């Protein structure tokens, strides 16, 4: 049996009233924040501190709706296609993606590389846009709908770095155990990258956080108060860009963000 006093491993709403709907929300968030391979029942017990009978009952309901699927061979639970379809509807109707798409398609061509658009969802980041260039070599495995802990991509680190200091500290502390579950995570390198992003106003991944064969650059799209509302980023093979090329890349990204914010907010403001 699970310990009802156990502290959940994932950040979950603390003010949800009792009831199947709210327990379903807790389980869906736990599954979404888990491994891409899916979550075992023991994982969900540990992450949510809900009793096993409750988890079984709510999962049965979610499976019947098609919002959760269970792999018969691995016994792992994952998000179902019916729920994914609802998510894609939300993504397609996001005004930021609709406005940014044409600008980011152009940016992908200018950089000759894949460009990503991400937004924050609590302590997570969701990819809502992937824009490819005509290059035969496309670096980056991200895809639309990808959800993960905020901070582990150039675009979402750029968002993280623009948040108030207290929020940055809270998000990192809450997500740290999730970061460490990702193979290759370098905590020292991660903190250094965050500090650099705060100082520079843009993020750089010089092969120090996850895959040491790739690097990346990210910038936040901010409102007129400077608060981040989205982030853009690109990845490339480490060593492909020298300092002059990086400067050119950053300038293209700044111009793109200026165009997006001008259209999104209705006026120009300086991108730092």
C-alpha positions as semicolon CSV with decimal commas, in nm:
position;residue;x (nm);y (nm);z (nm)
1;X;0,000;0,000;0,000
2;X;0,114;0,354;-0,067
3;X;0,192;0,591;0,216
4;X;-0,080;0,860;0,221
5;X;0,166;1,103;0,378
6;X;0,425;1,051;0,103
7;X;0,527;1,359;-0,091
8;X;0,456;1,332;-0,465
9;X;0,762;1,342;-0,691
10;X;0,595;1,564;-0,950
11;X;0,448;1,910;-0,903
12;X;0,076;1,863;-0,868
13;X;-0,200;2,110;-0,779
14;X;-0,234;2,137;-0,404
15;X;-0,584;2,292;-0,405
16;X;-0,778;2,031;-0,602
17;X;-1,090;1,913;-0,418
18;X;-1,153;1,538;-0,386
19;X;-1,326;1,361;-0,672
20;X;-1,259;1,137;-0,969
21;X;-1,212;1,427;-1,212
22;X;-0,940;1,587;-1,004
23;X;-0,769;1,255;-0,941
24;X;-0,778;1,198;-1,316
25;X;-0,602;1,532;-1,365
26;X;-0,333;1,428;-1,117
27;X;-0,279;1,094;-1,293
28;X;-0,276;1,245;-1,642
29;X;-0,015;1,500;-1,537
30;X;0,195;1,229;-1,374
31;X;0,182;1,015;-1,690
32;X;0,257;1,314;-1,914
33;X;0,558;1,408;-1,700
34;X;0,689;1,052;-1,697
35;X;0,902;0,855;-1,938
36;X;0,812;0,848;-2,307
37;X;0,803;0,468;-2,270
38;X;0,514;0,509;-2,029
39;X;0,465;0,475;-1,653
40;X;0,429;0,163;-1,444
41;X;0,163;0,144;-1,176
42;X;0,437;0,163;-0,912
43;X;0,562;0,485;-1,076
44;X;0,218;0,643;-1,050
45;X;0,181;0,541;-0,686
46;X;0,519;0,698;-0,604
47;X;0,456;1,014;-0,806
48;X;0,102;1,089;-0,687
49;X;0,079;0,924;-0,341
50;X;-0,273;0,815;-0,435
51;X;-0,393;0,475;-0,308
52;X;-0,358;0,187;-0,553
53;X;-0,734;0,110;-0,564
54;X;-0,805;0,473;-0,652
55;X;-0,542;0,471;-0,926
56;X;-0,683;0,147;-1,070
57;X;-1,037;0,286;-1,072
58;X;-0,946;0,618;-1,234
59;X;-0,714;0,457;-1,489
60;X;-0,994;0,222;-1,594
61;X;-1,213;0,526;-1,657
62;X;-0,940;0,705;-1,855
63;X;-0,868;0,395;-2,063
64;X;-1,237;0,365;-2,149
65;X;-1,231;0,727;-2,270
66;X;-0,920;0,661;-2,480
67;X;-0,726;0,922;-2,284
68;X;-0,485;0,662;-2,145
69;X;-0,357;0,340;-2,303
70;X;-0,190;0,042;-2,136
71;X;0,073;-0,159;-2,319
72;X;-0,019;-0,526;-2,272
73;X;0,345;-0,638;-2,293
74;X;0,516;-0,382;-2,070
75;X;0,217;-0,297;-1,844
76;X;0,308;0,070;-1,887
77;X;0,050;0,347;-1,909
78;X;0,075;0,632;-2,157
79;X;-0,133;0,919;-2,292
80;X;-0,391;0,796;-2,545
81;X;-0,459;0,931;-2,892
82;X;-0,802;1,070;-2,799
83;X;-0,643;1,301;-2,543
84;X;-0,359;1,379;-2,783
85;X;-0,616;1,488;-3,042
86;X;-0,760;1,738;-2,795
87;X;-0,409;1,866;-2,731
88;X;-0,340;1,913;-3,100
89;X;-0,664;2,112;-3,129
90;X;-0,541;2,344;-2,855
91;X;-0,200;2,379;-3,023
92;X;-0,351;2,457;-3,364
93;X;-0,565;2,731;-3,211
94;X;-0,283;2,892;-3,014
95;X;-0,253;3,252;-3,144
96;X;0,124;3,253;-3,090
97;X;0,174;2,955;-3,325
98;X;-0,058;3,099;-3,589
99;X;0,123;3,431;-3,589
100;X;0,474;3,290;-3,548
101;X;0,455;3,013;-3,809
102;X;0,535;3,217;-4,120
103;X;0,819;3,399;-3,942
104;X;0,970;3,076;-3,809
105;X;0,946;2,905;-4,147
106;X;1,150;3,195;-4,285
107;X;1,395;3,171;-3,993
108;X;1,446;2,798;-4,056
109;X;1,544;2,884;-4,413
110;X;1,782;3,158;-4,299
111;X;1,950;2,928;-4,046
112;X;1,929;2,623;-4,274
113;X;1,819;2,421;-3,971
114;X;1,512;2,308;-3,778
115;X;1,350;2,574;-3,559
116;X;1,121;2,499;-3,264
117;X;0,852;2,698;-3,087
118;X;0,767;2,614;-2,726
119;X;0,542;2,747;-2,453
120;X;0,547;2,702;-2,077
121;X;0,290;2,486;-1,899
122;X;0,359;2,519;-1,526
123;X;0,692;2,346;-1,462
124;X;0,683;2,193;-1,809
125;X;0,741;2,301;-2,167
126;X;0,527;2,198;-2,464
127;X;0,653;2,211;-2,821
128;X;0,380;2,372;-3,035
129;X;0,576;2,419;-3,357
130;X;0,855;2,253;-3,558
131;X;0,971;2,424;-3,879
132;X;1,217;2,252;-4,111
133;X;1,460;2,395;-4,364
134;X;1,556;2,249;-4,699
135;X;1,881;2,114;-4,552
136;X;1,937;1,742;-4,598
137;X;2,074;1,724;-4,244
138;X;1,808;1,805;-3,986
139;X;1,945;1,817;-3,631
140;X;1,696;1,776;-3,349
141;X;1,446;1,513;-3,238
142;X;1,174;1,741;-3,101
143;X;0,820;1,719;-3,233
144;X;0,492;1,905;-3,195
145;X;0,318;1,794;-2,877
146;X;0,641;1,697;-2,700
147;X;0,615;1,773;-2,327
148;X;0,903;1,777;-2,083
149;X;1,046;1,953;-1,778
150;X;1,110;2,322;-1,841
151;X;1,476;2,396;-1,906
152;X;1,600;2,102;-2,112
153;X;1,597;2,256;-2,459
154;X;1,733;2,585;-2,597
155;X;1,386;2,735;-2,640
156;X;1,258;2,646;-2,293
157;X;1,582;2,742;-2,120
158;X;1,540;3,084;-2,282
159;X;1,192;3,101;-2,128
160;X;1,326;2,985;-1,790
161;X;1,601;3,249;-1,789
162;X;1,352;3,533;-1,839
163;X;1,138;3,437;-1,539
164;X;1,172;3,604;-1,197
165;X;1,457;3,461;-0,988
166;X;1,222;3,300;-0,735
167;X;1,033;3,121;-1,015
168;X;1,358;2,996;-1,170
169;X;1,471;2,854;-0,836
170;X;1,135;2,686;-0,771
171;X;1,112;2,529;-1,117
172;X;1,467;2,392;-1,107
173;X;1,430;2,253;-0,756
174;X;1,096;2,093;-0,843
175;X;1,224;1,943;-1,169
176;X;1,572;1,840;-1,056
177;X;1,483;1,476;-0,990
178;X;1,317;1,461;-1,335
179;X;1,625;1,613;-1,500
180;X;1,843;1,343;-1,343
181;X;1,623;1,068;-1,487
182;X;1,731;1,180;-1,836
183;X;2,042;0,998;-1,954
184;X;2,342;1,227;-1,989
185;X;2,212;1,511;-1,772
186;X;2,498;1,722;-1,636
187;X;2,380;1,922;-1,334
188;X;2,691;2,140;-1,319
189;X;2,669;2,219;-1,689
190;X;2,298;2,286;-1,658
191;X;2,341;2,547;-1,384
192;X;2,622;2,710;-1,583
193;X;2,399;2,725;-1,891
194;X;2,115;2,882;-1,691
195;X;2,349;3,148;-1,548
196;X;2,481;3,226;-1,897
197;X;2,128;3,253;-2,035
198;X;2,027;3,496;-1,760
199;X;2,338;3,707;-1,822
200;X;2,322;3,705;-2,204
201;X;1,946;3,723;-2,259
202;X;1,956;3,411;-2,476
203;X;2,037;3,045;-2,410
204;X;2,324;2,844;-2,553
205;X;2,363;2,467;-2,531
206;X;2,725;2,399;-2,614
207;X;2,701;2,025;-2,571
208;X;2,713;2,039;-2,192
209;X;2,362;1,946;-2,077
210;X;2,250;1,633;-2,263
211;X;2,393;1,522;-2,597
212;X;2,750;1,648;-2,620
213;X;2,747;1,615;-3,000
214;X;2,488;1,890;-3,042
215;X;2,461;2,255;-2,945
216;X;2,176;2,501;-2,963
217;X;2,056;2,858;-2,927
218;X;1,727;2,982;-2,786
219;X;1,548;3,312;-2,728
220;X;1,230;3,403;-2,545
221;X;0,932;3,583;-2,692
222;X;0,825;3,827;-2,421
223;X;0,531;4,055;-2,361
224;X;0,577;4,430;-2,320
225;X;0,663;4,383;-1,951
226;X;0,947;4,145;-2,038
227;X;0,765;3,833;-1,917
228;X;0,826;3,526;-2,139
229;X;0,523;3,393;-2,326
230;X;0,704;3,151;-2,561
231;X;1,049;3,052;-2,676
232;X;1,219;2,970;-3,005
233;X;1,529;2,757;-3,051
234;X;1,744;2,566;-3,293
235;X;2,001;2,289;-3,257
236;X;2,304;2,199;-3,465
237;X;2,609;1,975;-3,454
238;X;2,866;2,107;-3,207
239;X;3,140;2,296;-3,387
240;X;2,932;2,380;-3,694
241;X;2,911;2,749;-3,607
242;X;3,203;2,981;-3,532
243;X;3,162;3,306;-3,337
244;X;3,071;3,510;-3,645
245;X;2,809;3,256;-3,752
246;X;2,665;3,245;-3,401
247;X;2,637;3,624;-3,403
248;X;2,458;3,607;-3,739
249;X;2,225;3,336;-3,605
250;X;2,139;3,548;-3,301
251;X;2,065;3,849;-3,520
252;X;1,827;3,647;-3,737
253;X;1,653;3,523;-3,423
254;X;1,623;3,874;-3,277
255;X;1,475;4,003;-3,602
256;X;1,230;3,714;-3,608
257;X;1,118;3,772;-3,251
258;X;1,077;4,144;-3,320
259;X;0,850;4,063;-3,615
260;X;0,649;3,812;-3,412
261;X;0,601;4,042;-3,114
262;X;0,515;4,334;-3,340
263;X;0,233;4,132;-3,492
264;X;0,132;3,960;-3,169
265;X;0,121;4,269;-2,952
266;X;0,041;4,523;-3,220
267;X;0,353;4,733;-3,184
268;X;0,732;4,717;-3,186
269;X;0,946;4,704;-2,874
270;X;1,315;4,648;-2,831
271;X;1,432;4,290;-2,795
272;X;1,722;4,286;-2,550
